[in-house]
Amino acid sequence: MMEVPDQACFVYAPDAGVFEPATEIGDGVRKGDLCGRVHFVDDPARPPVSVFFKRDGIVVCQRHPARCERGDCVAHLALDVD
């Protein structure tokens, strides 16, 4: 059994671009781990922006490599219920 205890379980795109995930569903992650990067296809000279997890958890949902808009959920964590 798993739970999503708070808003910190969700990771959102900081800008519009193409999201490149750095994890896979089922991965255990720690606060501060890299979630992925947003690349800017309309401005290839602009470096990608890294997105990080805000808490420990297990990746249960993740956006595939695709376009995203600012504020789109790109990953979602859950925790095992004891």
Biopython code that builds the backbone (N, CA, C, O; Angstrom):
import numpy as np
from Bio.PDB.StructureBuilder import StructureBuilder

atoms = [
    (1, "MET", "N", (0.842, -1.154, 0.000)),
    (1, "MET", "CA", (0.000, 0.000, 0.000)),
    (1, "MET", "C", (0.904, 1.239, 0.000)),
    (1, "MET", "O", (1.944, 1.261, 0.659)),
    (2, "MET", "N", (0.495, 2.259, -0.743)),
    (2, "MET", "CA", (1.275, 3.489, -0.833)),
    (2, "MET", "C", (0.364, 4.686, -0.596)),
    (2, "MET", "O", (-0.859, 4.595, -0.709)),
    (3, "GLU", "N", (1.000, 5.822, -0.261)),
    (3, "GLU", "CA", (0.243, 7.052, -0.056)),
    (3, "GLU", "C", (1.006, 8.225, -0.655)),
    (3, "GLU", "O", (2.219, 8.165, -0.855)),
    (4, "VAL", "N", (0.270, 9.286, -0.933)),
    (4, "VAL", "CA", (0.834, 10.560, -1.389)),
    (4, "VAL", "C", (0.485, 11.569, -0.294)),
    (4, "VAL", "O", (-0.603, 12.145, -0.305)),
    (5, "PRO", "N", (1.413, 11.786, 0.658)),
    (5, "PRO", "CA", (1.074, 12.551, 1.849)),
    (5, "PRO", "C", (1.006, 14.066, 1.679)),
    (5, "PRO", "O", (0.337, 14.741, 2.461)),
    (6, "ASP", "N", (1.679, 14.606, 0.680)),
    (6, "ASP", "CA", (1.678, 16.070, 0.562)),
    (6, "ASP", "C", (2.060, 16.531, -0.839)),
    (6, "ASP", "O", (2.405, 15.727, -1.705)),
    (7, "GLN", "N", (1.990, 17.844, -1.039)),
    (7, "GLN", "CA", (2.252, 18.469, -2.334)),
    (7, "GLN", "C", (3.699, 18.295, -2.785)),
    (7, "GLN", "O", (3.979, 18.362, -3.981)),
    (8, "ALA", "N", (4.623, 18.073, -1.848)),
    (8, "ALA", "CA", (6.042, 17.910, -2.192)),
    (8, "ALA", "C", (6.283, 16.643, -3.012)),
    (8, "ALA", "O", (7.373, 16.466, -3.557)),
    (9, "CYS", "N", (5.290, 15.763, -3.109)),
    (9, "CYS", "CA", (5.416, 14.546, -3.908)),
    (9, "CYS", "C", (5.321, 14.824, -5.408)),
    (9, "CYS", "O", (5.640, 13.951, -6.214)),
    (10, "PHE", "N", (4.893, 16.013, -5.789)),
    (10, "PHE", "CA", (4.712, 16.359, -7.189)),
    (10, "PHE", "C", (5.829, 17.278, -7.657)),
    (10, "PHE", "O", (6.258, 18.172, -6.927)),
    (11, "VAL", "N", (6.299, 17.052, -8.892)),
    (11, "VAL", "CA", (7.336, 17.893, -9.496)),
    (11, "VAL", "C", (6.728, 18.532, -10.739)),
    (11, "VAL", "O", (6.112, 17.855, -11.562)),
    (12, "TYR", "N", (6.908, 19.840, -10.862)),
    (12, "TYR", "CA", (6.305, 20.595, -11.961)),
    (12, "TYR", "C", (7.365, 21.231, -12.851)),
    (12, "TYR", "O", (8.435, 21.613, -12.376)),
    (13, "ALA", "N", (7.070, 21.343, -14.131)),
    (13, "ALA", "CA", (7.987, 21.976, -15.081)),
    (13, "ALA", "C", (8.103, 23.469, -14.762)),
    (13, "ALA", "O", (7.087, 24.149, -14.615)),
    (14, "PRO", "N", (9.334, 23.984, -14.655)),
    (14, "PRO", "CA", (9.521, 25.399, -14.357)),
    (14, "PRO", "C", (9.349, 26.303, -15.576)),
    (14, "PRO", "O", (9.225, 27.520, -15.440)),
    (15, "ASP", "N", (9.342, 25.704, -16.762)),
    (15, "ASP", "CA", (9.275, 26.463, -18.007)),
    (15, "ASP", "C", (8.756, 25.553, -19.108)),
    (15, "ASP", "O", (8.738, 24.332, -18.955)),
    (16, "ALA", "N", (8.334, 26.148, -20.214)),
    (16, "ALA", "CA", (7.898, 25.366, -21.373)),
    (16, "ALA", "C", (9.117, 24.846, -22.118)),
    (16, "ALA", "O", (10.127, 25.543, -22.224)),
    (17, "GLY", "N", (9.028, 23.637, -22.630)),
    (17, "GLY", "CA", (10.127, 23.041, -23.388)),
    (17, "GLY", "C", (9.864, 21.568, -23.601)),
    (17, "GLY", "O", (8.713, 21.142, -23.693)),
    (18, "VAL", "N", (10.929, 20.790, -23.681)),
    (18, "VAL", "CA", (10.826, 19.334, -23.819)),
    (18, "VAL", "C", (11.436, 18.713, -22.570)),
    (18, "VAL", "O", (12.606, 18.940, -22.262)),
    (19, "PHE", "N", (10.635, 17.927, -21.854)),
    (19, "PHE", "CA", (11.103, 17.293, -20.624)),
    (19, "PHE", "C", (11.862, 16.012, -20.944)),
    (19, "PHE", "O", (11.389, 15.173, -21.710)),
    (20, "GLU", "N", (13.045, 15.870, -20.348)),
    (20, "GLU", "CA", (13.866, 14.661, -20.453)),
    (20, "GLU", "C", (13.967, 14.057, -19.052)),
    (20, "GLU", "O", (14.660, 14.615, -18.201)),
    (21, "PRO", "N", (13.298, 12.938, -18.790)),
    (21, "PRO", "CA", (13.349, 12.351, -17.442)),
    (21, "PRO", "C", (14.727, 11.774, -17.129)),
    (21, "PRO", "O", (15.443, 11.321, -18.022)),
    (22, "ALA", "N", (15.083, 11.799, -15.846)),
    (22, "ALA", "CA", (16.354, 11.231, -15.385)),
    (22, "ALA", "C", (16.126, 9.980, -14.536)),
    (22, "ALA", "O", (17.086, 9.358, -14.081)),
    (23, "THR", "N", (14.868, 9.610, -14.322)),
    (23, "THR", "CA", (14.531, 8.442, -13.514)),
    (23, "THR", "C", (13.521, 7.595, -14.270)),
    (23, "THR", "O", (13.038, 7.971, -15.337)),
    (24, "GLU", "N", (13.217, 6.442, -13.689)),
    (24, "GLU", "CA", (12.196, 5.560, -14.254)),
    (24, "GLU", "C", (11.161, 5.240, -13.181)),
    (24, "GLU", "O", (11.445, 5.339, -11.987)),
    (25, "ILE", "N", (9.980, 4.862, -13.604)),
    (25, "ILE", "CA", (8.939, 4.475, -12.663)),
    (25, "ILE", "C", (9.456, 3.315, -11.815)),
    (25, "ILE", "O", (10.021, 2.350, -12.331)),
    (26, "GLY", "N", (9.251, 3.431, -10.505)),
    (26, "GLY", "CA", (9.715, 2.415, -9.577)),
    (26, "GLY", "C", (11.028, 2.763, -8.896)),
    (26, "GLY", "O", (11.405, 2.120, -7.916)),
    (27, "ASP", "N", (11.732, 3.776, -9.402)),
    (27, "ASP", "CA", (12.989, 4.196, -8.781)),
    (27, "ASP", "C", (12.731, 4.831, -7.421)),
    (27, "ASP", "O", (11.779, 5.592, -7.251)),
    (28, "GLY", "N", (13.578, 4.515, -6.464)),
    (28, "GLY", "CA", (13.578, 5.211, -5.187)),
    (28, "GLY", "C", (14.462, 6.442, -5.314)),
    (28, "GLY", "O", (15.579, 6.352, -5.822)),
    (29, "VAL", "N", (13.976, 7.586, -4.859)),
    (29, "VAL", "CA", (14.741, 8.832, -4.970)),
    (29, "VAL", "C", (14.819, 9.519, -3.615)),
    (29, "VAL", "O", (14.033, 9.236, -2.711)),
    (30, "ARG", "N", (15.778, 10.424, -3.490)),
    (30, "ARG", "CA", (15.980, 11.208, -2.274)),
    (30, "ARG", "C", (15.751, 12.680, -2.598)),
    (30, "ARG", "O", (15.888, 13.100, -3.747)),
    (31, "LYS", "N", (15.409, 13.443, -1.597)),
    (31, "LYS", "CA", (15.250, 14.884, -1.743)),
    (31, "LYS", "C", (16.521, 15.446, -2.368)),
    (31, "LYS", "O", (17.627, 15.151, -1.915)),
    (32, "GLY", "N", (16.355, 16.262, -3.417)),
    (32, "GLY", "CA", (17.491, 16.868, -4.103)),
    (32, "GLY", "C", (18.001, 16.088, -5.298)),
    (32, "GLY", "O", (18.824, 16.599, -6.057)),
    (33, "ASP", "N", (17.526, 14.846, -5.487)),
    (33, "ASP", "CA", (17.936, 14.069, -6.664)),
    (33, "ASP", "C", (17.371, 14.699, -7.933)),
    (33, "ASP", "O", (16.316, 15.333, -7.918)),
    (34, "LEU", "N", (18.097, 14.509, -9.024)),
    (34, "LEU", "CA", (17.659, 15.023, -10.325)),
    (34, "LEU", "C", (16.428, 14.265, -10.803)),
    (34, "LEU", "O", (16.433, 13.036, -10.875)),
    (35, "CYS", "N", (15.380, 15.003, -11.128)),
    (35, "CYS", "CA", (14.157, 14.430, -11.697)),
    (35, "CYS", "C", (14.270, 14.380, -13.222)),
    (35, "CYS", "O", (13.853, 13.409, -13.854)),
    (36, "GLY", "N", (14.832, 15.429, -13.796)),
    (36, "GLY", "CA", (14.969, 15.518, -15.245)),
    (36, "GLY", "C", (15.398, 16.915, -15.653)),
    (36, "GLY", "O", (15.763, 17.745, -14.820)),
    (37, "ARG", "N", (15.345, 17.152, -16.954)),
    (37, "ARG", "CA", (15.732, 18.467, -17.488)),
    (37, "ARG", "C", (14.691, 18.927, -18.502)),
    (37, "ARG", "O", (14.092, 18.120, -19.213)),
    (38, "VAL", "N", (14.493, 20.225, -18.550)),
    (38, "VAL", "CA", (13.633, 20.826, -19.578)),
    (38, "VAL", "C", (14.549, 21.477, -20.605)),
    (38, "VAL", "O", (15.338, 22.364, -20.280)),
    (39, "HIS", "N", (14.433, 21.021, -21.856)),
    (39, "HIS", "CA", (15.237, 21.548, -22.962)),
    (39, "HIS", "C", (14.394, 22.537, -23.763)),
    (39, "HIS", "O", (13.171, 22.415, -23.832)),
    (40, "PHE", "N", (15.057, 23.504, -24.356)),
    (40, "PHE", "CA", (14.370, 24.585, -25.071)),
    (40, "PHE", "C", (14.632, 24.475, -26.565)),
    (40, "PHE", "O", (15.615, 25.016, -27.071)),
    (41, "VAL", "N", (13.747, 23.769, -27.272)),
    (41, "VAL", "CA", (13.938, 23.528, -28.702)),
    (41, "VAL", "C", (13.809, 24.807, -29.523)),
    (41, "VAL", "O", (14.353, 24.892, -30.624)),
    (42, "ASP", "N", (13.096, 25.801, -28.998)),
    (42, "ASP", "CA", (12.952, 27.065, -29.717)),
    (42, "ASP", "C", (14.156, 27.973, -29.507)),
    (42, "ASP", "O", (14.271, 29.006, -30.166)),
    (43, "ASP", "N", (15.059, 27.601, -28.598)),
    (43, "ASP", "CA", (16.281, 28.364, -28.323)),
    (43, "ASP", "C", (17.390, 27.372, -27.969)),
    (43, "ASP", "O", (17.734, 27.224, -26.797)),
    (44, "PRO", "N", (17.955, 26.687, -28.982)),
    (44, "PRO", "CA", (18.930, 25.624, -28.720)),
    (44, "PRO", "C", (20.189, 26.090, -27.984)),
    (44, "PRO", "O", (20.885, 25.266, -27.390)),
    (45, "ALA", "N", (20.494, 27.378, -28.009)),
    (45, "ALA", "CA", (21.667, 27.885, -27.305)),
    (45, "ALA", "C", (21.411, 28.012, -25.796)),
    (45, "ALA", "O", (22.350, 28.113, -25.006)),
    (46, "ARG", "N", (20.142, 28.006, -25.410)),
    (46, "ARG", "CA", (19.805, 28.125, -23.989)),
    (46, "ARG", "C", (20.039, 26.785, -23.296)),
    (46, "ARG", "O", (19.526, 25.759, -23.743)),
    (47, "PRO", "N", (20.807, 26.787, -22.211)),
    (47, "PRO", "CA", (21.051, 25.513, -21.516)),
    (47, "PRO", "C", (19.769, 24.968, -20.885)),
    (47, "PRO", "O", (18.895, 25.736, -20.484)),
    (48, "PRO", "N", (19.662, 23.641, -20.800)),
    (48, "PRO", "CA", (18.473, 23.050, -20.174)),
    (48, "PRO", "C", (18.398, 23.407, -18.689)),
    (48, "PRO", "O", (19.411, 23.691, -18.051)),
    (49, "VAL", "N", (17.181, 23.387, -18.158)),
    (49, "VAL", "CA", (16.951, 23.651, -16.741)),
    (49, "VAL", "C", (16.731, 22.313, -16.042)),
    (49, "VAL", "O", (15.886, 21.518, -16.454)),
    (50, "SER", "N", (17.496, 22.074, -14.987)),
    (50, "SER", "CA", (17.342, 20.849, -14.207)),
    (50, "SER", "C", (16.193, 21.002, -13.219)),
    (50, "SER", "O", (15.970, 22.081, -12.672)),
    (51, "VAL", "N", (15.464, 19.904, -12.998)),
    (51, "VAL", "CA", (14.337, 19.863, -12.070)),
    (51, "VAL", "C", (14.657, 18.782, -11.033)),
    (51, "VAL", "O", (15.111, 17.695, -11.392)),
    (52, "PHE", "N", (14.424, 19.076, -9.752)),
    (52, "PHE", "CA", (14.823, 18.184, -8.668)),
    (52, "PHE", "C", (13.630, 17.754, -7.819)),
    (52, "PHE", "O", (12.622, 18.457, -7.733)),
    (53, "PHE", "N", (13.766, 16.586, -7.194)),
    (53, "PHE", "CA", (12.740, 16.105, -6.271)),
    (53, "PHE", "C", (12.824, 16.878, -4.960)),
    (53, "PHE", "O", (13.911, 17.240, -4.509)),
    (54, "LYS", "N", (11.656, 17.127, -4.349)),
    (54, "LYS", "CA", (11.588, 17.898, -3.102)),
    (54, "LYS", "C", (11.471, 17.025, -1.860)),
    (54, "LYS", "O", (11.420, 17.542, -0.744)),
    (55, "ARG", "N", (11.428, 15.704, -2.039)),
    (55, "ARG", "CA", (11.341, 14.798, -0.897)),
    (55, "ARG", "C", (11.768, 13.400, -1.320)),
    (55, "ARG", "O", (11.904, 13.126, -2.512)),
    (56, "ASP", "N", (11.977, 12.528, -0.363)),
    (56, "ASP", "CA", (12.266, 11.120, -0.641)),
    (56, "ASP", "C", (10.971, 10.440, -1.077)),
    (56, "ASP", "O", (9.882, 10.855, -0.681)),
    (57, "GLY", "N", (11.093, 9.398, -1.891)),
    (57, "GLY", "CA", (9.916, 8.649, -2.295)),
    (57, "GLY", "C", (10.217, 7.683, -3.422)),
    (57, "GLY", "O", (11.374, 7.455, -3.777)),
    (58, "ILE", "N", (9.165, 7.124, -3.973)),
    (58, "ILE", "CA", (9.251, 6.197, -5.096)),
    (58, "ILE", "C", (8.513, 6.827, -6.270)),
    (58, "ILE", "O", (7.386, 7.298, -6.118)),
    (59, "VAL", "N", (9.145, 6.838, -7.438)),
    (59, "VAL", "CA", (8.534, 7.422, -8.636)),
    (59, "VAL", "C", (7.397, 6.502, -9.074)),
    (59, "VAL", "O", (7.625, 5.346, -9.428)),
    (60, "VAL", "N", (6.165, 7.027, -9.046)),
    (60, "VAL", "CA", (4.995, 6.224, -9.438)),
    (60, "VAL", "C", (4.352, 6.735, -10.724)),
    (60, "VAL", "O", (3.508, 6.057, -11.310)),
    (61, "CYS", "N", (4.745, 7.915, -11.158)),
    (61, "CYS", "CA", (4.213, 8.495, -12.385)),
    (61, "CYS", "C", (5.262, 9.439, -12.936)),
    (61, "CYS", "O", (5.904, 10.169, -12.180)),
    (62, "GLN", "N", (5.443, 9.428, -14.256)),
    (62, "GLN", "CA", (6.461, 10.285, -14.859)),
    (62, "GLN", "C", (6.075, 10.630, -16.286)),
    (62, "GLN", "O", (5.601, 9.782, -17.042)),
    (63, "ARG", "N", (6.283, 11.873, -16.634)),
    (63, "ARG", "CA", (6.031, 12.321, -18.003)),
    (63, "ARG", "C", (7.092, 11.707, -18.915)),
    (63, "ARG", "O", (8.274, 11.685, -18.571)),
    (64, "HIS", "N", (6.673, 11.216, -20.060)),
    (64, "HIS", "CA", (7.641, 10.689, -21.023)),
    (64, "HIS", "C", (8.359, 11.860, -21.699)),
    (64, "HIS", "O", (7.915, 13.001, -21.568)),
    (65, "PRO", "N", (9.450, 11.607, -22.415)),
    (65, "PRO", "CA", (10.143, 12.716, -23.090)),
    (65, "PRO", "C", (9.205, 13.368, -24.112)),
    (65, "PRO", "O", (8.925, 12.799, -25.167)),
    (66, "ALA", "N", (8.736, 14.546, -23.787)),
    (66, "ALA", "CA", (7.765, 15.235, -24.642)),
    (66, "ALA", "C", (7.689, 16.703, -24.251)),
    (66, "ALA", "O", (8.243, 17.123, -23.236)),
    (67, "ARG", "N", (6.996, 17.469, -25.072)),
    (67, "ARG", "CA", (6.809, 18.883, -24.766)),
    (67, "ARG", "C", (6.033, 19.035, -23.467)),
    (67, "ARG", "O", (5.170, 18.227, -23.125)),
    (68, "CYS", "N", (6.372, 20.095, -22.764)),
    (68, "CYS", "CA", (5.660, 20.420, -21.533)),
    (68, "CYS", "C", (5.486, 21.929, -21.473)),
    (68, "CYS", "O", (6.219, 22.681, -22.115)),
    (69, "GLU", "N", (4.531, 22.344, -20.714)),
    (69, "GLU", "CA", (4.299, 23.764, -20.456)),
    (69, "GLU", "C", (4.669, 24.050, -19.009)),
    (69, "GLU", "O", (4.689, 23.141, -18.179)),
    (70, "ARG", "N", (4.956, 25.284, -18.711)),
    (70, "ARG", "CA", (5.254, 25.672, -17.340)),
    (70, "ARG", "C", (4.086, 25.257, -16.440)),
    (70, "ARG", "O", (2.929, 25.559, -16.732)),
    (71, "GLY", "N", (4.400, 24.570, -15.359)),
    (71, "GLY", "CA", (3.373, 24.126, -14.426)),
    (71, "GLY", "C", (2.864, 22.720, -14.666)),
    (71, "GLY", "O", (2.120, 22.192, -13.840)),
    (72, "ASP", "N", (3.244, 22.090, -15.783)),
    (72, "ASP", "CA", (2.841, 20.700, -16.012)),
    (72, "ASP", "C", (3.527, 19.785, -15.000)),
    (72, "ASP", "O", (4.700, 19.974, -14.679)),
    (73, "CYS", "N", (2.801, 18.809, -14.508)),
    (73, "CYS", "CA", (3.392, 17.815, -13.609)),
    (73, "CYS", "C", (4.272, 16.892, -14.458)),
    (73, "CYS", "O", (3.807, 16.319, -15.443)),
    (74, "VAL", "N", (5.556, 16.750, -14.067)),
    (74, "VAL", "CA", (6.477, 15.913, -14.823)),
    (74, "VAL", "C", (6.835, 14.628, -14.067)),
    (74, "VAL", "O", (7.350, 13.682, -14.663)),
    (75, "ALA", "N", (6.567, 14.593, -12.772)),
    (75, "ALA", "CA", (6.796, 13.376, -11.991)),
    (75, "ALA", "C", (5.985, 13.444, -10.702)),
    (75, "ALA", "O", (5.555, 14.509, -10.260)),
    (76, "HIS", "N", (5.793, 12.260, -10.118)),
    (76, "HIS", "CA", (4.910, 12.143, -8.959)),
    (76, "HIS", "C", (5.455, 11.007, -8.098)),
    (76, "HIS", "O", (5.713, 9.909, -8.592)),
    (77, "LEU", "N", (5.623, 11.280, -6.819)),
    (77, "LEU", "CA", (6.163, 10.301, -5.876)),
    (77, "LEU", "C", (5.075, 9.768, -4.951)),
    (77, "LEU", "O", (4.038, 10.402, -4.757)),
    (78, "ALA", "N", (5.330, 8.604, -4.393)),
    (78, "ALA", "CA", (4.486, 8.042, -3.348)),
    (78, "ALA", "C", (5.414, 7.388, -2.328)),
    (78, "ALA", "O", (6.594, 7.158, -2.595)),
    (79, "LEU", "N", (4.855, 7.094, -1.154)),
    (79, "LEU", "CA", (5.613, 6.467, -0.075)),
    (79, "LEU", "C", (4.904, 5.210, 0.365)),
    (79, "LEU", "O", (3.674, 5.145, 0.365)),
    (80, "ASP", "N", (5.682, 4.205, 0.741)),
    (80, "ASP", "CA", (5.091, 2.991, 1.286)),
    (80, "ASP", "C", (4.418, 3.307, 2.609)),
    (80, "ASP", "O", (4.945, 4.076, 3.413)),
    (81, "VAL", "N", (3.256, 2.715, 2.836)),
    (81, "VAL", "CA", (2.551, 2.848, 4.102)),
    (81, "VAL", "C", (3.017, 1.715, 4.991)),
    (81, "VAL", "O", (2.993, 0.552, 4.587)),
    (82, "ASP", "N", (3.434, 2.045, 6.183)),
    (82, "ASP", "CA", (3.918, 1.004, 7.115)),
    (82, "ASP", "C", (2.789, 0.235, 7.739)),
    (82, "ASP", "O", (3.027, -0.669, 8.540)),
]
sb = StructureBuilder()
sb.init_structure("model")
sb.init_model(0)
sb.init_chain("A")
sb.init_seg("    ")
for serial, (resi, resn, name, xyz) in enumerate(atoms, 1):
    if name == "N":
        sb.init_residue(resn, " ", resi, " ")
    sb.init_atom(name, np.array(xyz, "f"), 0.0, 1.0, " ", f" {name:<3s}", serial, name[0])
structure = sb.get_structure()
